[in-house]
Amino acid sequence: MKENCKKWIRTPECWLMLTVLLGSLARLLYLGSRPMGLHQDEAYSAYNSWAVMHYGLDSLGYTRPVYYTAWGSGMSVLYSYFTMPFFALFGVSVTTIRLPQAILGCLSIPAAYGLGKEMFRSKWMGTLFAFFLAINPWHIQQSRFGMDCNLAVAMLLFAMFFFCRYLNGHLKSLWGAVLFWGLTLYCYALTWLLIPLILVLCLIFFCKKIMFSRDFFLAFLLLFLMALPLLLFLAVNFGLIPEIRTKLFSIPKLPALRTEEMSLHTWVIKQRILSLIEMLLKQYDDRWYISNAKVGSYYYISTPFVLLGLLYHLKIFFQWIFQKKELPVHFLLAIWFGAAFLVGCSIDSVYFHKVNYIHIPVILYGGIGIWWLGGLFKNKKTLFVTAMTCAYTACFGYYIYYQATYPIDYDAYGNPWVSHMNLYRYEDALAYAQDLAVEDISVIALNYANIMLHAQIPPDEFSETVTYAGDPRFMEVTRFGRYQIGALPPTDPEALEKDPVVYVYPHMTENLFQELGYITVHADACYGVAYREEIYGTD
């Protein structure tokens, strides 16, 4: 028995199990409170999920849309639909909003194992891939955010795993690849460029491995049918056909498309290439909640190994060109990275979350670099790889320690115009104001999507009463229902005394209301409520 245990400990299955357990704990523990608060995209996606589940309508009154209008320039729908079963079972909370992404983040670890095993025909290489993904800071952080674009990471990983199996001769796996490619399209708009580009490159580089059979064409007919609603969406929004409204679904006309973020001018592309390379080498951007400046989003020690992994596939590419050698299946990772890099160079404002489809190839290239370098040590390869995994584990330990003791800067953390986050506790203040107010409630420094979600405003009430201002791509709400957004007290002394508005404010602005003679109440950890004694008396 003891001998069997020792043998099992030396197997890749044992280390995979430990890796999945470790990675799952990092993605699931304290999910509702780390990170604190809700990102505005999390809140809006969750609101639309709740609204469609209960009313069949999104915030703008569209019946089960294939793409949400949301802020004005749109939001992908799939994550919102994924949260509905969790809302139905457990109710609406920060935890249930994030749970689908966290679960998919956990499932991504064995998917990475499968990918490595299929690419290199090695369980140990699969385990190395799973380990690198399980402890990766970026993947842990994006797995703890219920944002629509983050869902594309898992869907694309699953698709590439099934396609890799297909290239290895498991022909039925093509259906899994097509299914997940189709789902990826409903996660993030930039995948509308990425998926076709990956498919074209695969046809070029792996044409000898692809079986152009009846099943092949049927599978891609399925992909076309899955993409068809989005093709109609593009036709609607480029003015080719009117918007589509039916009792079952809708294809809305957005107030604005953000197509101006893409440009093909030579000097612009050059600058974007440099910006993308700089961000990947720095391993962070100014979005602390997705990237990590302290230890690096891939760990800073990974940089030379990632470059070695890229160099390894560059070598294979030149062998394919000049020596006519057949490309190995693991070159699929180079296709994935290359397509993601090209799409990343097509957009302005390169941030980690905007190019989230590139990070898994970067992470796995670190594993390939270690594996290739380890081969130079011949009989000491296992010792070298073990030493490097220990080094990564030490980095992971420091990362977990830093996250657990993260010093919160509320001026940045709780300022939605800086971080797109909100101060993490506002629910009691909103409830207090709702019970107290006889007329309007003005909410300061809190995104309107968070208010809609907390108050559970019926979508028809919101769409009928909302007023907008500003850029149509990012429609700024000034009020809806009884809620005013960011409205301050009147300046006229007579109007001030008769002001019936109840104000919800962050604590740092409390002096303003006290100086104007308002009663102030610390209703929550981060927000207070202010009102006129002349109107509401004292508590």
Solvent accessible surface area in square Angstrom, and as a share of the most:
residue,aa,sasa,rsa
1,M,185,0.83
2,K,150,0.63
3,E,102,0.46
4,N,94,0.48
5,C,63,0.38
6,K,90,0.38
7,K,120,0.51
8,W,116,0.41
9,I,90,0.46
10,R,156,0.57
11,T,40,0.23
12,P,15,0.10
13,E,71,0.32
14,C,6,0.03
15,W,112,0.39
16,L,29,0.14
17,M,116,0.52
18,L,87,0.43
19,T,10,0.06
20,V,43,0.25
21,L,103,0.51
22,L,69,0.34
23,G,0,0.00
24,S,19,0.13
25,L,81,0.41
26,A,18,0.14
27,R,0,0.00
28,L,70,0.35
29,L,95,0.47
30,Y,160,0.61
31,L,7,0.04
32,G,28,0.27
33,S,47,0.30
34,R,115,0.42
35,P,23,0.14
36,M,29,0.13
37,G,8,0.07
38,L,7,0.04
39,H,4,0.02
40,Q,28,0.12
41,D,29,0.15
42,E,0,0.00
43,A,0,0.00
44,Y,1,0.00
45,S,2,0.01
46,A,2,0.02
47,Y,0,0.00
48,N,0,0.00
49,S,0,0.00
50,W,17,0.06
51,A,0,0.00
52,V,10,0.06
53,M,61,0.27
54,H,109,0.49
55,Y,102,0.39
56,G,8,0.07
57,L,45,0.23
58,D,0,0.00
59,S,0,0.00
60,L,42,0.21
61,G,19,0.18
62,Y,18,0.07
63,T,26,0.15
64,R,103,0.38
65,P,2,0.01
66,V,19,0.11
67,Y,18,0.07
68,Y,0,0.00
69,T,3,0.02
70,A,1,0.01
71,W,31,0.11
72,G,0,0.00
73,S,12,0.08
74,G,14,0.14
75,M,7,0.03
76,S,3,0.02
77,V,7,0.04
78,L,19,0.10
79,Y,2,0.01
80,S,0,0.00
81,Y,63,0.24
82,F,60,0.25
83,T,1,0.00
84,M,30,0.14
85,P,73,0.46
86,F,42,0.17
87,F,7,0.03
88,A,75,0.58
89,L,133,0.66
90,F,133,0.55
91,G,32,0.31
92,V,48,0.28
93,S,49,0.32
94,V,37,0.21
95,T,57,0.33
96,T,7,0.04
97,I,2,0.01
98,R,0,0.00
99,L,36,0.18
100,P,6,0.04
101,Q,1,0.00
102,A,0,0.00
103,I,63,0.32
104,L,20,0.10
105,G,1,0.01
106,C,15,0.09
107,L,92,0.46
108,S,0,0.00
109,I,0,0.00
110,P,50,0.31
111,A,11,0.09
112,A,0,0.00
113,Y,28,0.11
114,G,9,0.09
115,L,0,0.00
116,G,0,0.00
117,K,68,0.29
118,E,13,0.06
119,M,8,0.04
120,F,32,0.13
121,R,166,0.60
122,S,37,0.24
123,K,90,0.38
124,W,131,0.46
125,M,7,0.03
126,G,0,0.00
127,T,10,0.06
128,L,16,0.08
129,F,0,0.00
130,A,0,0.00
131,F,27,0.11
132,F,7,0.03
133,L,0,0.00
134,A,0,0.00
135,I,1,0.01
136,N,3,0.02
137,P,0,0.00
138,W,1,0.00
139,H,0,0.00
140,I,6,0.03
141,Q,13,0.06
142,Q,2,0.01
143,S,0,0.00
144,R,22,0.08
145,F,3,0.01
146,G,0,0.00
147,M,3,0.01
148,D,16,0.08
149,C,9,0.05
150,N,1,0.01
151,L,0,0.00
152,A,1,0.01
153,V,3,0.02
154,A,2,0.01
155,M,3,0.01
156,L,1,0.01
157,L,0,0.00
158,F,22,0.09
159,A,0,0.00
160,M,0,0.00
161,F,42,0.17
162,F,58,0.24
163,F,4,0.02
164,C,0,0.00
165,R,66,0.24
166,Y,6,0.02
167,L,10,0.05
168,N,26,0.14
169,G,52,0.50
170,H,84,0.37
171,L,84,0.42
172,K,149,0.63
173,S,11,0.07
174,L,5,0.02
175,W,89,0.31
176,G,13,0.13
177,A,0,0.00
178,V,0,0.00
179,L,76,0.38
180,F,39,0.16
181,W,0,0.00
182,G,0,0.00
183,L,40,0.20
184,T,0,0.00
185,L,15,0.07
186,Y,33,0.12
187,C,1,0.00
188,Y,31,0.12
189,A,34,0.26
190,L,23,0.11
191,T,0,0.00
192,W,48,0.17
193,L,79,0.39
194,L,0,0.00
195,I,4,0.02
196,P,65,0.41
197,L,48,0.24
198,I,0,0.00
199,L,28,0.14
200,V,78,0.45
201,L,35,0.17
202,C,2,0.01
203,L,76,0.38
204,I,93,0.47
205,F,37,0.16
206,F,4,0.02
207,C,64,0.38
208,K,183,0.78
209,K,54,0.23
210,I,11,0.06
211,M,106,0.47
212,F,111,0.46
213,S,51,0.33
214,R,181,0.66
215,D,53,0.27
216,F,16,0.07
217,F,121,0.50
218,L,68,0.34
219,A,0,0.00
220,F,50,0.21
221,L,92,0.46
222,L,61,0.30
223,L,15,0.08
224,F,102,0.42
225,L,95,0.47
226,M,37,0.16
227,A,17,0.13
228,L,64,0.32
229,P,40,0.25
230,L,7,0.03
231,L,82,0.41
232,L,62,0.31
233,F,2,0.01
234,L,52,0.26
235,A,19,0.15
236,V,2,0.01
237,N,12,0.06
238,F,121,0.50
239,G,56,0.54
240,L,137,0.68
241,I,64,0.33
242,P,114,0.72
243,E,60,0.27
244,I,46,0.23
245,R,135,0.49
246,T,58,0.34
247,K,188,0.80
248,L,135,0.67
249,F,82,0.34
250,S,1,0.01
251,I,0,0.00
252,P,0,0.00
253,K,94,0.40
254,L,8,0.04
255,P,65,0.41
256,A,18,0.14
257,L,45,0.23
258,R,86,0.31
259,T,70,0.41
260,E,93,0.42
261,E,33,0.15
262,M,74,0.33
263,S,26,0.17
264,L,156,0.78
265,H,116,0.52
266,T,115,0.67
267,W,184,0.65
268,V,20,0.11
269,I,52,0.26
270,K,134,0.57
271,Q,104,0.46
272,R,11,0.04
273,I,61,0.31
274,L,95,0.47
275,S,36,0.23
276,L,0,0.00
277,I,71,0.36
278,E,99,0.45
279,M,12,0.05
280,L,24,0.12
281,L,91,0.45
282,K,87,0.37
283,Q,2,0.01
284,Y,73,0.28
285,D,22,0.11
286,D,102,0.53
287,R,45,0.17
288,W,71,0.25
289,Y,9,0.03
290,I,1,0.00
291,S,2,0.01
292,N,7,0.04
293,A,59,0.46
294,K,100,0.42
295,V,13,0.08
296,G,0,0.00
297,S,0,0.00
298,Y,8,0.03
299,Y,2,0.01
300,Y,90,0.34
301,I,63,0.32
302,S,3,0.02
303,T,36,0.21
304,P,73,0.46
305,F,19,0.08
306,V,15,0.08
307,L,93,0.46
308,L,46,0.23
309,G,0,0.00
310,L,49,0.24
311,L,95,0.47
312,Y,26,0.10
313,H,5,0.02
314,L,90,0.45
315,K,93,0.39
316,I,17,0.08
317,F,58,0.24
318,F,94,0.39
319,Q,40,0.18
320,W,75,0.26
321,I,62,0.31
322,F,152,0.63
323,Q,110,0.49
324,K,165,0.70
325,K,103,0.44
326,E,119,0.53
327,L,5,0.02
328,P,44,0.28
329,V,13,0.08
330,H,14,0.06
331,F,10,0.04
332,L,0,0.00
333,L,0,0.00
334,A,20,0.15
335,I,6,0.03
336,W,3,0.01
337,F,32,0.13
338,G,27,0.26
339,A,0,0.00
340,A,0,0.00
341,F,38,0.16
342,L,104,0.52
343,V,6,0.04
344,G,0,0.00
345,C,8,0.05
346,S,18,0.11
347,I,5,0.02
348,D,55,0.28
349,S,62,0.40
350,V,22,0.13
351,Y,49,0.19
352,F,0,0.00
353,H,30,0.14
354,K,27,0.11
355,V,0,0.00
356,N,2,0.01
357,Y,3,0.01
358,I,0,0.00
359,H,0,0.00
360,I,2,0.01
361,P,0,0.00
362,V,7,0.04
363,I,6,0.03
364,L,0,0.00
365,Y,1,0.00
366,G,1,0.01
367,G,0,0.00
368,I,0,0.00
369,G,0,0.00
370,I,0,0.00
371,W,68,0.24
372,W,62,0.22
373,L,46,0.23
374,G,0,0.00
375,G,36,0.34
376,L,128,0.64
377,F,93,0.39
378,K,165,0.70
379,N,142,0.73
380,K,118,0.50
381,K,61,0.26
382,T,105,0.61
383,L,120,0.60
384,F,33,0.14
385,V,30,0.17
386,T,68,0.39
387,A,54,0.42
388,M,31,0.14
389,T,29,0.17
390,C,80,0.48
391,A,37,0.29
392,Y,3,0.01
393,T,63,0.37
394,A,71,0.55
395,C,32,0.19
396,F,16,0.07
397,G,39,0.38
398,Y,100,0.38
399,Y,2,0.01
400,I,69,0.35
401,Y,137,0.52
402,Y,46,0.17
403,Q,59,0.26
404,A,69,0.54
405,T,75,0.44
406,Y,70,0.27
407,P,95,0.60
408,I,54,0.27
409,D,82,0.43
410,Y,87,0.33
411,D,107,0.55
412,A,35,0.27
413,Y,7,0.03
414,G,5,0.05
415,N,48,0.25
416,P,8,0.05
417,W,191,0.67
418,V,95,0.54
419,S,7,0.04
420,H,59,0.26
421,M,0,0.00
422,N,0,0.00
423,L,6,0.03
424,Y,65,0.25
425,R,93,0.34
426,Y,10,0.04
427,E,57,0.25
428,D,70,0.36
429,A,0,0.00
430,L,0,0.00
431,A,40,0.31
432,Y,61,0.23
433,A,0,0.00
434,Q,49,0.22
435,D,130,0.67
436,L,45,0.22
437,A,10,0.08
438,V,109,0.62
439,E,93,0.42
440,D,28,0.15
441,I,0,0.00
442,S,0,0.00
443,V,0,0.00
444,I,21,0.11
445,A,19,0.15
446,L,4,0.02
447,N,25,0.13
448,Y,12,0.05
449,A,0,0.00
450,N,1,0.00
451,I,0,0.00
452,M,0,0.00
453,L,14,0.07
454,H,56,0.25
455,A,29,0.23
456,Q,76,0.34
457,I,15,0.07
458,P,39,0.25
459,P,0,0.00
460,D,63,0.33
461,E,68,0.30
462,F,0,0.00
463,S,36,0.23
464,E,140,0.63
465,T,57,0.33
466,V,22,0.13
467,T,64,0.37
468,Y,74,0.28
469,A,43,0.34
470,G,63,0.61
471,D,56,0.29
472,P,70,0.44
473,R,66,0.24
474,F,91,0.38
475,M,19,0.08
476,E,101,0.45
477,V,4,0.02
478,T,56,0.32
479,R,79,0.29
480,F,0,0.00
481,G,22,0.21
482,R,84,0.31
483,Y,5,0.02
484,Q,35,0.16
485,I,41,0.21
486,G,38,0.37
487,A,32,0.25
488,L,110,0.55
489,P,13,0.08
490,P,45,0.28
491,T,134,0.78
492,D,75,0.39
493,P,97,0.61
494,E,112,0.50
495,A,42,0.33
496,L,22,0.11
497,E,97,0.43
498,K,132,0.56
499,D,7,0.04
500,P,36,0.23
501,V,18,0.10
502,V,0,0.00
503,Y,4,0.02
504,V,0,0.00
505,Y,0,0.00
506,P,2,0.01
507,H,48,0.22
508,M,112,0.50
509,T,45,0.26
510,E,26,0.11
511,N,101,0.52
512,L,69,0.34
513,F,0,0.00
514,Q,89,0.40
515,E,144,0.65
516,L,61,0.30
517,G,45,0.43
518,Y,10,0.04
519,I,50,0.25
520,T,33,0.19
521,V,36,0.21
522,H,116,0.52
523,A,22,0.17
524,D,15,0.08
525,A,59,0.46
526,C,12,0.07
527,Y,0,0.00
528,G,0,0.00
529,V,0,0.00
530,A,0,0.00
531,Y,3,0.01
532,R,12,0.04
533,E,83,0.37
534,E,103,0.46
535,I,69,0.35
536,Y,42,0.16
537,G,30,0.29
538,T,92,0.54
539,D,145,0.75
